[in-house]
Amino acid sequence: MSEVRKAIIPLAGLGTRLLPLSKAFPKELFPLVDRPLLHYAIAEAKEAGVEEIIFVAGASKKAISDYLKRSLQLEKLLEEHGKKDLLEDLRSIEELMAGLNVSYVTDKPLGDGHAVLQAKKLVGDAPCFILYPDDVIDAKIACARQLEQVFRTSKKPTLALFRLPLEKLSSYGVVATDKMANRLHKIRKIVEKPAAGTAPSSFALAGRSIITPDVFYYLKKTKPNKKGEVSLTETFAEMVKDGKIIYGYECEGKWLECGNIQEWIKSFCYLACRHPKYGKEVRAFLHEERL
């Protein structure tokens, strides 16, 4: 099986947990300090060796392509006014997208599994990453690259795991595992949003994974759940039930969740305090205000 050089980034969700802000613009463009969430996901994919990104987006997300494409008019205006710092920041987007082949697939909000399935023709028989922009992983080695290092030898679907407090597990997909090596686990059960006190472990699934062609086969035959959605997590669970091997890797780094207003604000504060350019001033402000 070939190296992982493609990535699917689902963008078709409605962002209802981020209303009313997400009514005005896509949640993937919510800022996290000086970059939108989507910028972090693309940068991580590129660091992991991705050469082709497939965005599965709703028809109303034109703002995303507007952010990613070059604006010569704006660059010229900044240059004329001597705004060199702003011009450099703007051109960082161009640098981010350099060397990447980008495709767009339109989808309706029918679940993340349905969104991933729409990219099947463009992915072909190659393995690929799936990255969700509302999960940002702050790590020395990109989370996607950590998964890729496991996949080099396993050649099986590989999911990112993070330990969470017991009281938070009911909001996530949670796995039962057999430990294979340091941080590496073989998944033997997946429970989507377990009831309080019933989680099979403290390992939750974060929004990073590598999938293989057989995942598309299962997605195609998966029926919508009670919400009318095809869930990728539920599809992984069916694969495990059928005896398919799926690995989980306890990734190093800080999982910054941005899927709802509260978590997005906390993640913003965390990165703002650690930012190389703004962090010192932000920390001083918080100290002065006794926050």
MIZAMI-772167 format. One record per residue: x, y, z of N, C-alpha, C, O in turn. Coordinates in pm, whole numbers, padded with zeros to 5 digits, always signed. Last residue first. Layout:
N
XYZXYZXYZXYZ/...
// end
This chain:
291
-00692+03798+03602-00784+03700+03543-00728+03558+03555-00792+03462+03511/-00583+04046+03669-00606+03942+03770-00708+03839+03724-00798+03800+03799/-00502+04224+03489-00646+04222+03514-00685+04120+03620-00802+04107+03657/-00232+04161+03486-00274+04294+03528-00422+04298+03566-00462+04364+03662/-00245+03901+03380-00191+03923+03514-00238+04058+03569-00278+04068+03685/-00342+03949+03126-00420+03865+03217-00375+03883+03362-00457+03881+03454/-00129+04104+03027-00264+04160+03038-00348+04080+03137-00416+04137+03222/+00077+03919+03025+00089+04038+03109-00048+04102+03131-00079+04148+03241/-00020+03739+02834-00001+03693+02973+00010+03812+03069-00042+03807+03181/-00015+03906+02609-00142+03850+02656-00130+03806+02801-00219+03833+02882/+00260+03959+02583+00168+04069+02609+00034+04018+02662-00025+04081+02750/+00354+03699+02530+00404+03776+02645+00309+03887+02683+00279+03907+02801/+00214+03619+02288+00196+03553+02417+00239+03635+02538+00167+03640+02638/+00259+03716+02036+00163+03787+02120+00156+03734+02263+00097+03799+02350/+00463+03556+01925+00460+03700+01899+00373+03774+02001+00410+03882+02046/+00427+03291+02007+00561+03350+02011+00562+03502+01993+00652+03570+02042/+00161+03204+02226+00199+03251+02094+00335+03322+02099+00357+03406+02186/+00053+03125+02459+00174+03057+02418+00229+03108+02284+00331+03060+02236/-00181+03266+02487-00081+03279+02593+00054+03218+02552+00157+03257+02606/-00318+03176+02263-00281+03317+02272-00171+03337+02376-00079+03416+02355/-00370+02910+02325-00272+02939+02221-00228+03086+02225-00113+03116+02194/-00559+02951+02538-00440+02867+02555-00333+02903+02453-00217+02924+02489/-00761+03106+02420-00682+03160+02531-00551+03083+02549-00446+03142+02573/-00857+02922+02230-00804+03051+02188-00713+03109+02296-00602+03154+02268/-00953+02723+02398-00843+02693+02308-00777+02821+02259-00654+02828+02247/-01164+02860+02520-01053+02810+02601-00930+02780+02515-00817+02809+02555/-01325+02911+02295-01272+03023+02373-01152+02978+02456-01051+03047+02463/-01388+02647+02219-01315+02736+02127-01252+02852+02202-01137+02888+02176/-01536+02558+02434-01406+02497+02408-01323+02583+02314-01201+02591+02328/-01764+02728+02414-01682+02726+02534-01542+02671+02507-01442+02728+02551/-01869+02678+02151-01823+02810+02191-01727+02805+02310-01622+02869+02308/-01736+02375+02004-01844+02455+02062-01784+02584+02117-01662+02597+02128/-01508+02277+01885-01637+02239+01829-01756+02308+01890-01866+02301+01836/-01243+02283+01944-01305+02410+01902-01444+02386+01846-01494+02467+01768/-00988+02156+02152-01119+02139+02089-01182+02275+02059-01174+02368+02139/-00673+02058+02139-00750+02181+02156-00881+02166+02079-00882+02165+01956/-00461+01842+02285-00580+01843+02201-00663+01967+02235-00715+01979+02345/-00120+01846+02281-00236+01903+02349-00352+01910+02251-00343+01975+02147/+00091+01550+02252+00048+01686+02222-00075+01725+02303-00126+01647+02383/+00099+01227+02107+00159+01326+02195+00112+01464+02154+00095+01492+02035/-00164+00986+02077-00078+01090+02022-00022+01182+02130-00088+01209+02231/-00199+00670+02084-00212+00776+02183-00114+00887+02146+00004+00881+02179/-00359+00518+01819-00230+00566+01868-00253+00683+01962-00317+00781+01926/-00520+00222+01722-00530+00353+01783-00394+00392+01835-00321+00309+01890/-00610+00024+01437-00519+00062+01544-00553+00201+01597-00608+00285+01526/-00810-00238+01335-00796-00093+01339-00708-00060+01460-00729-00110+01570/-00901-00516+01154-00799-00460+01243-00793-00308+01225-00773-00258+01115/-01224-00659+01163-01124-00581+01092-01026-00519+01191-01065-00476+01299/-01433-00789+01288-01299-00847+01299-01191-00774+01221-01078-00822+01213/-01672-00668+01293-01652-00768+01188-01512-00828+01189-01477-00908+01102/-01633-00477+01489-01723-00589+01518-01703-00703+01418-01716-00820+01454/-01476-00300+01340-01416-00373+01452-01500-00495+01489-01447-00603+01517/-01671-00206+01165-01554-00275+01113-01488-00359+01222-01449-00473+01199/-01842-00074+01340-01889-00192+01267-01773-00273+01211-01778-00396+01210/-01675+00136+01422-01723+00039+01521-01772-00089+01453-01747-00199+01502/-01645+00278+01186-01527+00214+01245-01570+00106+01344-01510-00002+01349/-01911+00369+01178-01861+00281+01073-01736+00208+01120-01722+00088+01097/-01920+00539+01394-02005+00420+01397-01961+00320+01290-01973+00199+01310/-01741+00734+01295-01710+00659+01417-01791+00531+01425-01737+00425+01459/-01883+00833+01075-01756+00764+01054-01718+00681+01175-01669+00569+01161/-02228+00807+01022-02122+00844+01116-01996+00764+01087-02000+00641+01077/-02470+00946+00839-02374+00836+00833-02252+00879+00914-02183+00974+00879/-02788+01050+00972-02650+01075+00933-02570+00945+00923-02601+00847+00991/-03032+01049+01094-03031+01059+00949-02892+01082+00893-02877+01129+00780/-03030+00999+01356-03024+01141+01319-03028+01160+01168-03028+01273+01119/-03013+00728+01364-03140+00790+01401-03145+00938+01366-03253+00994+01349/-02798+00674+01073-02843+00648+01209-02973+00722+01238-03037+00774+01146/-02790+00526+00745-02797+00644+00833-02849+00606+00972-02933+00517+00986/-02590+00231+00691-02719+00300+00686-02717+00421+00779-02648+00419+00882/-02310+00146+00500-02360+00190+00631-02490+00267+00615-02499+00360+00534/-02199+00094+00257-02310+00007+00299-02370+00045+00435-02468-00014+00480/-02004+00288+00236-02103+00275+00130-02223+00192+00173-02335+00216+00129/-01840+00241+00454-01921+00363+00451-02033+00352+00349-02144+00400+00373/-01715+00004+00372-01808+00001+00485-01897+00126+00487-02015+00117+00519/-01560+00105+00160-01654-00006+00136-01759-00010+00248-01878-00026+00221/-01400+00290+00291-01499+00338+00195-01604+00230+00166-01722+00261+00150/-01243+00110+00431-01330+00200+00507-01438+00257+00414-01554+00270+00454/-01087-00011+00241-01199-00089+00296-01292-00004+00383-01407-00042+00405/-00882+00177+00180-00998+00160+00090-01115+00082+00149-01230+00106+00111/-00812+00341+00500-00773+00258+00386-00898+00233+00301-01009+00264+00344/-00730+00639+00687-00820+00532+00644-00764+00462+00521-00682+00516+00448/-00617+00789+00974-00576+00744+00840-00669+00629+00804-00685+00534+00881/-00729+01076+01163-00721+00933+01134-00659+00912+00997-00651+01004+00916/-00854+01300+01400-00744+01266+01311-00744+01116+01288-00757+01037+01382/-01010+01412+01623-01044+01427+01481-00929+01408+01385-00908+01492+01298/-00996+01151+01874-00982+01289+01829-01005+01294+01678-01017+01189+01613/-01161+00935+02085-01117+00955+01947-01112+01104+01916-01212+01174+01929/-01042+00865+02417-01140+00922+02325-01077+00939+02187-00955+00955+02174/-00987+00651+02677-00935+00690+02546-01048+00739+02456-01139+00663+02422/-01062+00541+02910-01053+00687+02910-00998+00739+02778-00966+00857+02766/-01313+00287+02845-01178+00330+02884-01179+00482+02892-01285+00544+02883/-01583+00242+02806-01494+00125+02816-01349+00159+02851-01271+00069+02884/-01828+00417+02996-01721+00423+02896-01624+00306+02915-01586+00274+03028/-02027+00442+03182-02023+00317+03103-01911+00314+03001-01899+00217+02926/-02054+00685+03311-02013+00570+03390-02002+00440+03313-01972+00337+03372/-02297+00811+03094-02208+00838+03206-02180+00711+03286-02272+00639+03324/-02300+00641+02776-02369+00700+02891-02271+00715+03007-02173+00640+03016/-02078+00721+02504-02130+00629+02606-02200+00704+02720-02162+00816+02755/-02036+00810+02218-02101+00886+02325-02162+00795+02432-02285+00791+02447/-01987+00505+02072-02011+00645+02042-02093+00709+02154-02205+00666+02182/-01738+00277+02127-01870+00318+02175-01885+00468+02150-01807+00548+02200/-01562+00013+01995-01582+00159+01990-01725+00188+02032-01820+00132+01979/-01317-00238+02054-01456-00193+02068-01459-00041+02061-01370+00027+02114/-01055-00289+02004-01146-00405+02004-01292-00365+02024-01381-00450+02013/-00764-00168+01855-00899-00135+01902-00989-00257+01894-00998-00321+01789/-00445-00185+01975-00537-00248+01881-00678-00226+01936-00707-00262+02050/-00218+00086+02025-00326-00001+02073-00399-00064+01955-00413-00003+01849/+00075+00249+02132+00004+00183+02023-00096+00082+02077-00062+00001+02164/+00222+00345+02345+00123+00434+02284+00042+00369+02172-00053+00430+02122/+00433+00081+02314+00423+00214+02373+00333+00303+02289+00365+00333+02174/+00208-00182+02205+00342-00127+02229+00323+00010+02293+00210+00050+02323/-00052-00275+02238+00042-00351+02157+00187-00309+02183+00276-00394+02184/-00335-00313+02440-00210-00241+02418-00111-00329+02346-00087-00443+02386/-00653-00322+02322-00546-00410+02369-00415-00340+02338-00387-00310+02222/-00933-00113+02418-00817-00151+02338-00736-00263+02404-00749-00293+02523/-01227+00067+02359-01162-00034+02442-01049-00090+02357-01067-00113+02237/-01295+00417+02308-01252+00285+02263-01206+00196+02379-01153+00243+02480/-01548+00656+02227-01453+00602+02325-01421+00457+02289-01509+00383+02246/-01649+00957+02094-01632+00816+02066-01521+00764+02157-01413+00823+02163/-01799+01184+02339-01702+01142+02237-01719+00995+02200-01791+00919+02266/-01933+01262+02562-01949+01347+02443-01866+01300+02324-01861+01366+02221/-01867+01111+02777-02000+01089+02719-02025+01173+02594-02127+01156+02527/-01623+01197+02883-01624+01091+02782-01758+01072+02713-01763+01021+02601/-01601+01374+03089-01614+01429+02955-01640+01323+02848-01675+01356+02735/-01559+01241+03327-01682+01319+03314-01703+01376+03174-01813+01422+03143/-01303+01129+03303-01421+01044+03292-01549+01123+03266-01637+01078+03193/-01075+01315+03095-01139+01288+03225-01270+01212+03207-01338+01228+03106/-00904+01139+02827-00988+01247+02877-01040+01213+03016-01049+01096+03052/-00637+01068+02608-00704+01040+02735-00782+01164+02779-00734+01277+02771/-00671+01019+02260-00627+01105+02369-00705+01065+02495-00823+01032+02489/-00582+00882+01943-00643+00867+02075-00585+00970+02172-00467+01004+02166/-00641+00854+01599-00575+00929+01706-00653+00915+01836-00775+00934+01839/-00626+00547+01416-00703+00657+01473-00626+00723+01587-00555+00657+01662/-00576+00380+01116-00513+00422+01241-00580+00549+01290-00592+00648+01217/-00612+00096+00910-00668+00222+00958-00613+00255+01097-00603+00168+01183/-00286-00045+00828-00426-00059+00870-00480+00077+00912-00402+00166+00946/-00013-00058+00801-00095-00059+00679-00243-00084+00709-00316-00137+00625/+00198-00071+00990+00072-00141+01015-00011-00160+00888-00071-00266+00869/+00416+00081+00900+00434-00062+00924+00302-00137+00938+00294-00254+00901/+00307+00330+00848+00415+00279+00762+00434+00129+00778+00464+00059+00681/+00137+00398+01056+00080+00337+00936+00187+00278+00845+00159+00183+00771/+00305+00530+01236+00247+00400+01272+00202+00326+01146+00224+00205+01132/+00357+00758+01090+00470+00675+01130+00423+00536+01174+00492+00437+01151/+00104+00867+01072+00168+00818+00950+00286+00727+00983+00312+00630+00911/+00061+00957+01330-00021+00848+01278+00045+00784+01156+00042+00663+01139/+00250+01163+01333+00260+01055+01430+00181+00933+01382+00228+00819+01392/+00144+01329+01137+00272+01262+01111+00293+01147+01208+00348+01044+01170/-00085+01419+01269-00099+01339+01147+00030+01266+01114+00025+01152+01067/+00035+01570+01475-00044+01451+01507-00058+01361+01385-00045+01239+01396/+00368+01686+01433+00227+01692+01395+00156+01561+01422+00210+01454+01396/+00563+01722+01711+00551+01646+01587+00403+01642+01553+00321+01599+01635/+00477+01898+01910+00608+01918+01848+00614+01844+01714+00665+01897+01615/+00135+02016+01897+00236+01912+01923+00366+01944+01853+00367+02010+01749/-00187+02073+01928-00063+02148+01948+00045+02048+01990+00047+02002+02104/-00441+02013+01716-00348+01942+01803-00218+02021+01810-00147+02035+01710/-00776+02097+01692-00640+02144+01667-00548+02075+01766-00573+02078+01887/-01076+02038+01550-00982+01977+01644-00842+02024+01603-00796+01995+01493/-01202+02157+01342-01239+02202+01476-01168+02124+01587-01198+02143+01705/-01105+02030+01108-01049+02158+01150-01087+02203+01291-01012+02278+01353/-01018+01697+01090-01130+01786+01120-01075+01918+01174-01006+01919+01275/-00881+01488+00848-00854+01589+00949-00975+01679+00966-01029+01731+00868/-00774+01185+00735-00895+01264+00757-00864+01358+00872-00825+01315+00980/-00544+01062+00490-00574+01122+00619-00716+01178+00618-00771+01212+00513/-00555+00754+00302-00559+00900+00315-00586+00941+00459-00643+00866+00538/-00442+00511+00061-00479+00549+00197-00484+00701+00206-00421+00770+00125/-00590+00466-00267-00480+00510-00180-00530+00529-00036-00647+00561-00015/-00770+00414-00462-00731+00303-00375-00618+00339-00280-00558+00250-00219/-00938+00727-00465-00904+00602-00533-00872+00492-00433-00939+00478-00331/-00988+00993-00408-00888+00922-00328-00843+00794-00398-00726+00757-00392/-01188+01062-00582-01063+01137-00587-00952+01070-00509-00834+01087-00540/-01391+00888-00510-01339+00885-00646-01204+00955-00657-01117+00911-00732/-01442+00961-00234-01387+00830-00272-01324+00829-00411-01215+00776-00429/-01563+01177-00127-01427+01197-00179-01366+01069-00235-01252+01069-00279/-01797+01097-00016-01805+01177-00139-01668+01196-00204-01659+01229-00322/-01725+00981+00225-01757+00893+00112-01761+00970-00021-01730+00913-00126/-01707+01202+00394-01585+01130+00355-01610+01045+00231-01525+01037+00143/-01982+01259+00422-01891+01356+00362-01764+01288+00312-01719+01314+00200/-02075+01035+00555-02128+01065+00421-02035+01161+00348-02011+01147+00228/-01938+01068+00795-01913+00950+00712-01960+00972+00569-01894+00931+00474/-02047+01300+00900-01908+01304+00855-01873+01183+00769-01788+01192+00681/-02378+01391+00781-02287+01315+00866-02147+01313+00810-02127+01322+00689/-02498+01550+00594-02559+01420+00623-02467+01330+00705-02476+01208+00698/-02509+01831+00460-02475+01793+00598-02548+01665+00641-02647+01671+00714/-02399+01760+00122-02498+01809+00215-02460+01763+00356-02385+01666+00371/-02114+01862-00076-02192+01764-00002-02296+01834+00083-02283+01953+00113/-01873+01888-00334-01989+01944-00266-02069+01834-00198-02090+01727-00255/-01528+01898-00328-01643+01813-00353-01759+01870-00272-01744+01898-00153/-01231+02027-00462-01351+02052-00382-01461+01956-00426-01485+01936-00545/-00874+02000-00432-01000+01969-00499-01115+01997-00404-01099+01991-00282/-00537+02095-00478-00661+02109-00401-00782+02079-00488-00793+02125-00601/-00208+02018-00423-00315+02006-00522-00448+02002-00446-00468+01917-00360/+00056+02216-00303-00061+02136-00272-00159+02135-00389-00189+02240-00447/+00259+02394-00356+00288+02251-00370+00172+02160-00339+00186+02038-00349/+00137+02637-00133+00236+02604-00236+00264+02454-00238+00290+02394-00133/-00018+02701+00081-00082+02626-00026+00015+02585-00137-00021+02508-00225/+00159+02847+00246+00090+02728+00298+00039+02640+00185+00051+02518+00192/+00221+03062+00084+00326+02965+00118+00265+02834+00168+00313+02726+00135/-00025+03192+00089+00029+03145-00038+00137+03039-00015+00143+02939-00087/-00030+03255+00357-00133+03165+00304-00086+03107+00171-00104+02988+00144/+00172+03435+00380+00190+03307+00448+00086+03206+00401+00110+03085+00405/+00088+03668+00270+00157+03576+00181+00189+03443+00247+00227+03347+00180/-00012+03793+00497-00103+03753+00389-00038+03650+00299-00103+03553+00257/+00220+03846+00639+00119+03758+00696+00026+03705+00588-00011+03587+00587/+00339+04027+00461+00406+03900+00491+00308+03799+00549+00312+03681+00514/+00157+04235+00475+00179+04169+00348+00246+04033+00368+00213+03936+00300/+00192+04314+00737+00063+04257+00697+00076+04182+00564+00012+04078+00544/+00455+04410+00717+00423+04301+00810+00292+04233+00771+00282+04110+00771/+00432+04617+00525+00514+04500+00497+00480+04382+00588+00476+04267+00543/+00268+04841+00415+00229+04748+00522+00302+04615+00504+00241+04513+00472/+00290+05047+00228+00405+05011+00310+00375+04919+00426+00447+04917+00525/+00091+05092+00054+00082+05163+00182+00195+05125+00277+00195+05166+00394/+00152+04923-00154+00149+05067-00180+00148+05149-00051+00199+05261-00047/+00112+04675-00028+00247+04715-00071+00254+04866-00094+00353+04929-00057/-00161+04673+00006-00074+04670+00124+00067+04718+00089+00132+04790+00165/-00240+04670-00265-00282+04778-00177-00192+04787-00054-00151+04896-00013/-00133+04428-00354-00088+04553-00414-00120+04672-00324-00039+04763-00308/-00283+04248-00199-00138+04253-00185-00083+04386-00239+00003+04448-00176/-00538+04295-00302-00510+04329-00163-00359+04339-00139-00313+04427-00067/-00499+04202-00566-00544+04339-00542-00512+04383-00399-00465+04495-00377/-00435+03935-00535-00335+04026-00588-00371+04171-00561-00283+04254-00535/-00492+03698-00329-00561+03824-00360-00456+03926-00405-00397+03995-00322/-00510+03342-00366-00431+03465-00359-00514+03587-00399-00597+03580-00490/-00728+03134-00169-00671+03180-00296-00602+03316-00279-00634+03392-00188/-00828+03090+00087-00711+03014+00043-00648+03068-00086-00528+03051-00108/-01053+03252+00117-00941+03265+00211-00814+03202+00154-00705+03257+00172/-01216+03159-00088-01171+03297-00091-01051+03317+00002-00958+03391-00031/-01275+02904+00001-01189+02916-00117-01137+03059-00130-01025+03079-00177/-01436+02991+00219-01317+02908+00240-01223+02918+00122-01103+02938+00140/-01652+03125+00118-01554+03202+00193-01425+03123+00216-01317+03181+00230/-01823+02934+00017-01734+03003-00077-01624+03079-00004-01514+03094-00058/-02008+02757+00133-01878+02783+00197-01776+02843+00100-01659+02806+00101/-02250+02656+00053-02248+02793+00106-02112+02832+00162-02102+02932+00234/-02239+02389-00014-02245+02486-00124-02229+02629-00076-02196+02717-00156/-01998+02227+00196-02133+02265+00160-02131+02373+00053-02029+02441+00035/-01719+02016+00103-01778+02138+00157-01923+02153+00115-01966+02100+00013/-01439+01857+00138-01578+01820+00117-01661+01928+00184-01672+01932+00307/-01132+01892-00013-01227+01956+00076-01367+01910+00039-01410+01922-00076/-00846+01719-00033-00982+01717-00086-01074+01777+00019-01093+01720+00127/-00512+01772-00115-00618+01790-00016-00753+01796-00086-00771+01869-00184/-00199+01629-00171-00332+01657-00227-00435+01664-00116-00445+01573-00034/+00023+01584-00023+00041+01658-00148-00093+01696-00212-00099+01785-00297/+00147+01545+00307+00033+01545+00215+00062+01634+00093+00119+01742+00106/+00336+01535+00506+00373+01488+00373+00261+01485+00273+00276+01429+00164/+00281+01650+00745+00279+01504+00742+00309+01448+00603+00307+01326+00585/+00270+01915+00683+00385+01869+00762+00395+01716+00761+00504+01660+00773/+00020+01918+00561+00139+01941+00480+00265+01892+00552+00355+01836+00491/-00146+01880+00781-00146+01784+00672-00018+01796+00589+00044+01696+00553/-00089+02114+00925-00058+01982+00982-00051+01877+00873+00039+01793+00873/-00186+02310+00752-00044+02310+00788-00003+02174+00845+00107+02126+00816/-00458+02244+00752-00381+02233+00628-00232+02226+00659-00159+02146+00599/-00522+02299+01021-00542+02164+00965-00459+02144+00840-00396+02039+00822/-00467+02574+01042-00393+02477+01125-00403+02336+01067-00304+02263+01064/-00656+02678+00866-00514+02699+00840-00430+02597+00917-00335+02541+00864/-00899+02628+00990-00864+02555+00869-00715+02565+00838-00655+02469+00790/-00907+02818+01198-00894+02675+01228-00846+02596+01106-00761+02508+01119/-00708+03109+01108-00834+03035+01123-00808+02887+01147-00699+02837+01119/-00471+03288+01310-00498+03201+01196-00634+03135+01216-00673+03108+01330/-00408+03418+01545-00392+03492+01419-00413+03407+01295-00377+03449+01185/-00623+03266+01754-00521+03371+01759-00514+03437+01621-00608+03508+01584/-00817+03131+01553-00748+03078+01670-00618+03159+01677-00518+03124+01615/-01126+03225+01403-00985+03249+01433-00938+03176+01558-01013+03162+01655/-01321+03025+01187-01311+03088+01318-01164+03109+01351-01083+03019+01328/-01339+02885+00958-01266+03011+00949-01268+03088+01081-01224+03203+01087/-01500+02672+01014-01360+02642+00983-01275+02767+00971-01152+02759+00973/-01754+02775+01032-01681+02752+01157-01533+02726+01131-01450+02754+01217/-01831+03036+00797-01804+02895+00828-01721+02878+00955-01630+02956+00982/-02044+03306+00920-01936+03254+00838-01900+03113+00883-01934+03074+00994/-02295+03346+01042-02236+03452+00960-02124+03402+00870-02109+03449+00757/-02354+03129+01193-02456+03174+01098-02396+03274+00999-02441+03284+00885/-02159+03098+01378-02146+03019+01255-02256+03051+01154-02250+03004+01040/-02253+03256+01590-02139+03300+01510-02131+03228+01377-02099+03288+01274/-02455+03170+01760-02495+03231+01634-02378+03271+01542-02401+03315+01430/-02333+02836+01690-02428+02945+01664-02430+03042+01782-02409+03000+01895/-02183+02617+01730-02113+02745+01734-02204+02862+01694-02156+02972+01668/-02328+02396+01689-02281+02417+01827-02206+02549+01842-02169+02588+01953/-02369+02395+01413-02479+02439+01501-02433+02466+01644-02492+02548+01714/-02224+02351+01177-02165+02427+01287-02267+02476+01388-02253+02585+01442/-02293+02200+00959-02363+02327+00978-02305+02412+01090-02333+02532+01098/-02037+02042+00755-02124+02054+00872-02184+02193+00886-02132+02291+00832/-01853+02017+00550-01995+02029+00514-02088+02048+00633-02208+02068+00613/-01588+01971+00547-01630+02108+00579-01780+02126+00564-01829+02239+00566/-01326+01737+00589-01471+01761+00578-01509+01901+00627-01467+01944+00734/-01054+01677+00414-01093+01770+00520-01242+01799+00505-01280+01877+00417/-00843+01416+00334-00980+01465+00323-01004+01557+00442-00979+01520+00557/-00531+01384+00171-00606+01413+00293-00746+01462+00258-00764+01541+00165/-00255+01188+00050-00383+01258+00030-00451+01279+00164-00432+01202+00259/-00042+01034+00100-00014+01162+00036-00141+01242+00009-00135+01350-00049/+00099+00779+00250-00019+00863+00267+00012+01002+00215+00084+01079+00279/+00232+00529+00023+00243+00625+00132+00118+00713+00136+00042+00720+00040/+00050+00224-00075+00133+00342-00095+00140+00431+00029+00067+00411+00126/+00085-00120+00000+00000+00000+00000+00088+00124+00000+00189+00128+00069/
// end
